């Protein structure tokens, strides 16, 4: 039986005097390998606590400012804040943009309500970092355009490390829409930080310019070659809402060339796992049978996402040093 009091004591002891090095988490680049290990250790305890109601952020407010649709990320931040005892307020909509109000004015309106943390998702790359300079609240980037999605990378990293013990010397193959994926933008940074060998498999039209040089990865146009002896297969969906369909001939042809089937999955190591950030496009980026096999960690990712987001809300909302910010 779970001992809540004992786990809370363990949680606080594990944190000790650790302070996350940033007031705002907008990029994986802000974290060291040691920071990631601290975050993973705390998240494991939060995961054991499951949905227990805690008072770690009692009296604090968290703003959820999502200007793009979301299921997993938005709901997990919402539940994470509530599980920690915070008052969680939805503060994002398309109303401000339709009325011509700038995002900087929106963030300062939110700031006037004195939240401890604001979680932002936007279609504009780089916007969370810009608006973070104009609020006393800590800003968490929950996805900005095609740039980054740092909390997704952290939950993915936790999932892989729990499975493999370490990522040093392990092969992670990422298959799919690289050029439009903020998931890739953060995940590749984290994997390099943790010592993994990263392979990328995609048609040339879905790759960024100089992908190999920029991200230190191995690029494959033949997916079978990329999957050989992989420890992790990570599939990315085709992001039609960001223009991906214009970069492939047809969905059917793309799936035939790059979709992960049981036969292709068998090319990986015997104990390999398969992952997907979601939403899953069944029988396009991954065959529907693979979603529920024992080697799938897709639902583990969701569970770890809640734990990671609890950890980050707690660390940022209780950071000792006051944040300096600007007024417009």
Secondary structure, DSSP 8 states (H G I E B T S, - for coil): ---HHHHHHHHHHHHTT---S-SSB--GGG--HHHHHHHHHHHHHHHHHTT----TTTT-EEEEEESS--SHHHHHHHHHHHHTT-EEEE---SHHHHTT--HHHHHHHHHHTT-SEEEEEESSTTHHHHHGGG-SSEEEEEEETTTB-HHHHHHHHHHHHHHHS--TT-EEEEES--TT-HHHHHHHHHHHHTT-EEEEE--GGGS-TTHHHHHT-EEESSHHHHHTT-SEEEE----GGGTGGGGSS-HHHHHHHH-B-HHHHTTS-TT-EEEE-S---BTTTB-HHHHTSTTB-HHHHHHHHHHHHHHHHHHHHT-SS-------
